Amino acid sequence: MSIDTASAADRQSAALAELAQFPLLDALYGRRARRISLGSTIPDGPLAYESPHDPLPLSELERMLVLTSMAGTTGWHYSITRNATYAGHMANYAAGAGGRTFPSAAGFQTSELFFTDDSGTYMFPTRDAGALVDPAEEEITSELMLERHGERIVKLSDKRIEFPREEPYYEGHNSWCVNVPGSLLAFPVGDLAQHALAGIMFLTQNGYCITDDVNGRAIPGIERFRGLVDVDDGFPLTFFDQYMLAEITAELATSCYAGMLVLQGMGLGGWMFDGVDRFSMLGASGDPDIPGLGFRYDEDERWSVPNPTGREGVFEAFCPPHYPDMAAAVDALCERKFGAGGPHNADTPGAWSESALVRSSAQVHDERFRECVTLQAQYMYDTFGKFPATIPSLMILNYLQAHHLDLDFYDQKLRPGSYLPTHARHMETWH
């Protein structure tokens, strides 16, 4: 190893050690949206400014730290321990066995992280990675997280995703500062179709079923599942859809917030926001020259907006056209839950002292249960033309941008305290 290489390794180790000691409260109290990156220009107004610096992309180390903070696996999650309705069995709600840096309702774990920067566009898949680290056997450190997650990045394109710097692609206040050269733009995408399907399973497991309050009727055929679900007091479809949307919104936002806190410890600029058109990002701009992620989308006169559903072999919603019907999607979700690597498979390792016993105690969804879930999901798809019925099949809410901060702007335009000591020392510490 050369002296320069050894020196770089020492600096990296020192930077990671400093990050590991950064206080949580300092991250919370010091969190701010810091939008002015190296190379930024504010063309007018009282804060007009032209950065004298060239943009500086995040290093590979910096990028991986942001990604693992947003979607890294952190061990086996503990599932939901007990429900008196099916006492003696573990709850079988979860679809993923590994815990990540952000929570997911009942362990559904349906989202994945995508990102774009100067080097291209990528996916960082971790929802089915299991536990890439295990606190029962090892100390979880930044170095270990980087080592275990380094090979998970999947490159989708050699180019940064670009949009015209105007509305509707960017909200007007973001057109000058978002997705700029040198920046990392990371965003979790939720499979809301799969989340809603898991939600119907959750309701059915607890004796509820959906009723169509839009058309004022029960779902035809639900009567034959009396005893499994309460067919006389249904769960309103519109409320169910909004419930699922709210749950996945919290999941996506928390992923970005976890990344936001780590930016403070690293001394990187950036912020979390929702001001990039999600339809354009998912591929539904309507302009083939602006493909975004290149996801398939469909349009229907019954819908007010297009409905992206995924990209074959990359990320596909659990609904048609990626499955022939909702019965196939139900079977696929059951396989994810109970099959190899699933959270309710006895062979999947876990956090418990007798993990095989705990995992195998969850009831497998039998044929009648699957038929009940399928009936409700297929009705929604047939009646409204998509699944879920009144909300998107895929969801983006928040984005996290990370970039190197132009300290000159903050020194000139803001009062002292506008950035943290980690920002002041960032170049010395990390570069």
N, C-alpha and C positions, 0 to 999 in steps of 0.2 A: 504494500500500500504506500503510495506516495505521500509526502508531507502535506500537499494540498488536499488530497483525498481524506487523510486522517483529520486534518483541520476542519473540513466540511462535516465529517461525521461527528466530530466533537461538538460543533456548533448546533447540529441537528439534535443531538442528545440533550444539550443544554436548553435548547428552545422547548423541547418536549417536556423536560423536567419543570421548566418555569410554567408552562401551560397547565401541567398537572396540579400545580400549587395555587392556581388562580382562584380566588374566593368566589363562591356562587353569588353571594350578596353583591359583590362588586360588579358581576355580570348583570344582575338584575337592576341594580341602581344606576349602572353606567350605560345601560342599553339606550341607544338612540339611532334613528335613521340617519346615517352619514352617507350622503349621496354623491359627494364630490370626489371623484377618483382622479388619479394621475391621468392627465390628458383631457380632462373635462373642460367644457366651455359653457358658461351661462351668458348668452348673447346680449341680454338687456336687463333693465330693472336695477333696483338698489343693490343687488348682490351680483351684478355683472362681473364676470371673471373669465380669464383665459389661462388655463394651466400652462406653465412654462415647461412642464415635464412630459416625457413620452409615456404612453400607457405601458404598464408592466403586468403581464399575465401572472396569475398565481403559479407558484412552483408546484411540481407534482406532489410534494409533501403537503403543502398548504391545501391543495385541492382535495386530497384524500382525507385530511382531517375534517374538512367541511362535510364531505360526503358521509363519512362514518358517523359524524355527529347527527346527521339528518336521518340516516336509515341503516346504521350498523346494527348487526345482531349482537346481543349482550348476554346470551345464555338462554336457558329454557324458561318459558313463562309458566306461571303456576296454575293457570286455568281458573275456573270458578269452582269453589270447593264444594258447595252444598246447596240443594234446593229441596225443601220438604216434600214437594210434589212428587219427586222421584228419589226419595231418600234411599241411600245405599249405593247410588250410582253417581259418578262424576258427571257434571254437566257436559253435554256433548256439543256445545255451541261453537267452539273454536274451530278454525280452519287451518291455522298455522301453529306449529309447535314451538317455534323460536320466539323469544322476546326481542324487541328492537328498542331503539333509543326513544321511541314515542309510543303511546298507547294506541290500542285499537279496540273498539267495542266488542266485548265478549271474545276477544281473540280472533275476530274474523280475518284480519290481516289481508286485505285485498289490494293495497296500494303498492306501487313501485316508484322509484325515484329516477327521473330523467334529468339530464343537464346538457348545456351547450357552452362552449367557450371558443377561444381563437383556434383551437386545434380540431374542432369538430363537434359532433352531437352524439350523445351516449345514453345508455341505460345502466343503472346500477341495481341489478336485481338481488333482493335479499329476503323477500317474503317467504320463500320456501327453502331458504338456505339452512334452516335448523339453527343450532347454536354453534356458531363459528368460534366462540370462546365459551368457557365454562368456569364460572367462579367457584364451583365446588372443587376444581382441580388445579386452578392456576390464578394468579393475580392478573386482573384485567387492567392493562395499561394502554396508553396511546400506541406504544410500539407494537404491542400484540394485536390491537385492532387493525393497525395499518398492515401488518404482516398477513393476517388472516383474510382481509378483505381486498387485498391488492389485485387479485386475479379475477374479480367479479365484474369488472367494468366491461360492457359490451359496446363496441363502436358501431353506430348506425350510419354515420356520414362523416366525410372529411371536412365538412363545412359547418360553420356556426349557423344556427337558424337565424335568418334575417327577415325583417319586415320593413316596409316603408315607414319612415319616422313621422307618422301622422295617425290621426284617428281614422278608423276604429281599431287599428292594430295596436297602438299604444294610446293610453289615455294622454290627453294633451300635456299634463304636467310631468309625464314620464318620457316623452318622446326624445328628450335631449340627454337623458342619463341612464336609461335602461338598456342592457344588452350591448354595452359599448365595448370597443376594443380593450382588451386586458381583463374584462370582467368574466366571472363565472355566474351563470344563471342556472339555478337548480330548482326543480319543481316536482313534487310528488303527484302522481296521477292515480286516482282511485277508480277501481272497477266497481262502480255503483250498482251494476247489474248483479255481480256476485254478492256484494254487500246486501242488497235487497233480498236475494235468494236465501242467503244465510239468515236474514231477518225473518223471512216467512217460516223457515225451519225453527227459529227461536220461538215465534208465536205458536206454531203448531205444537212444539214440545211442551208449551205451557198452557195448552188448551184453548188457544184463540184461533180465529180465522178472519180473513179479510172479507169485507162486504163492499160492493161498488156504490159509494155514495154519490158518484158523478151521475150515474144513470138510475140511481134509486132502486137497486135490486140486489138480492143475494147472488152469489156466484152460482150459476146453474150446476147442479150435481153435488153441491157441498153437503146436502142433507144426508147423503150416504156415509158421511164421516162423523155423524152424531155419536158422541161418546169419546171420540178422539179430540174433537174441538167443540166449542160452544157455538152451534150453528144459529142460535136464536139471538145472540148479541155479538155481532161482528165488529171487527176493527175497521174503521172507515179507511178506504183506500187512499184518499188524499192525505189523511193524517199519517198513515203509514209511510207514504212516499216522503213527506216532509220530515218525518222522524229519521228515516234512513239518510236523507240528504244532510240533516243536522249532524248525525253521528259521523259521517265520513268527512264533513267539513271540519269538525273538531280534530279528527285524526290528521288531516292534511296540514292544518294550521299548526298543530303541535310539532310536526316534523320540522317545519320551517323555523319555528320558535327555538327548537333545540339548536339548530344551526346558528341562529341569531345570537344566542348566548355564547356559543363558542367563538364567534367572530370577536367578541369583546376580549376574551382571554388571549386570542392570537394577535389582537391589534390590527385586524382587518376592517376596512370600511364596508358598508353595505346596509341592507335593510330587507325586511319582508313586506310584501305588498301584493295586490291583486290586479294591478293595472296593465296587464297584457291580455289581449283578447284571447280567451280560452278556445274559442272555436278555430281561430286561425292557428293557434299553437298545435291543436290536435289534428289539423289538416283540413278543416272545413271552411277555409277562407273563400272558396268558390273560384279562386284564381290558381291555375296549375303552376304559375310561376312563383307562387307563395305557398309551398307545400307544408310548412311547419314540420311536424313529426311524421307526416305522410300517412295518418290513420285513415281508414275507410270511414265514410260517413254516408248517411241516407237522409232523404228529405221526404216529407209527406204533407199533404194539404191539411191533415189534422194537427200538425205541429207548428208552433210559431218559430222554431229555430231548427237548424240541422242537428242530426244526432250521430256523432262519431262513435264507433264501436271498437276500433282497434286496428292493429297492423299484424298481418298474418305472421306467425312464428316469433313475434316480439312481445306483444301485449294484446290480448283478445278478451273482450268482455264476455261474461258467461251468459250469452243470449244469442239468438240468431242475428246475423247470418253466420256467426262463427261456430254455432252448433245448429244441427238440423231443426231442433225444437227445444222447448224448455225441459222436456223429459231428459234429453241428453245432457243439458246443462246441470240438472239436478243430479244425475248420475256422476258427472264430472266433479261436482262439489263434494258428493259423498266419498268419492275416491280420494280426493284431497284430504278429507277429514279422517277417513278410516284406513286408507291404503298405506303403502310403504312411505315412511317418513311423516305420516300424518299424526296429529296430536292425540288421536284415540286409537293408535296402533301399539300393541304391546311391545313391539320390537324397536320403537322409537325411544331413544334415551330420554331422560327427564331429570327434573330437579329433586324428585322425591327419593327417599331411601329405598322404597320399593316401587320404582317407576312403572314397571310392567304391570303390576297389580292395579295401580291407580289408573293408568291409561286404559287398560282392558275393562275397567268397571263401567265405562261409558256405554250406554245402550247404542247399538248399531241401528241406524234408521231402517226399519223393515219395509216391506213392499207396500203395505197400506199407508204408512207414513209418507213414503216417497210419492205415492199416488195423490195424496191429499195436497202436498206441497206443489206437485206438478200441476194439478188442476187449477190452483189459484194463480200460479205463475203463467201458465199457458192462457188462461182467461185474460189476464192483464195484457199479454202480448197480442192476442187475437183481437181484443176489443179496442186497444189504443195504438196498435201497430208497432209497438216497441216495448221493451222491458228495461227498467220499470216503466210504469204507465205514464206518469205525468212529470217525470224528472229525467235528466240525461242518463244514458247508459254508462258513460265515463265522465269523470269530474276532475277538473283542475280548479283550485281556489287560489292558493297562495304561491308566490315565487319567493325565492331567496336569492338576492344578488350579493356576491362577495367581490371586493376589489381592493386595490391598494389606495389608501387615502392620500389626498393632496393636503398635507398639513399646512401649507402656505395659505390656502384659502381660509382655513379655520383660524389661523393666527391673525389674518388680516380682517376677517369679516365677523368673527364671533368673539365673545368675551372669553376669558380664561375658563378652563374646565370643560370646553366643548369636545374634548376627546380624552381618552384615558392614558395613563402612563404606558400601557402596552402599545397604544398607537404611536406614541412618541418614540418608543424604542423599537418599533417593528423592524425597520430595515437592519438595525444593528443586531437584533436577536435572530432574525430568520434569514437574512441574506448576507 
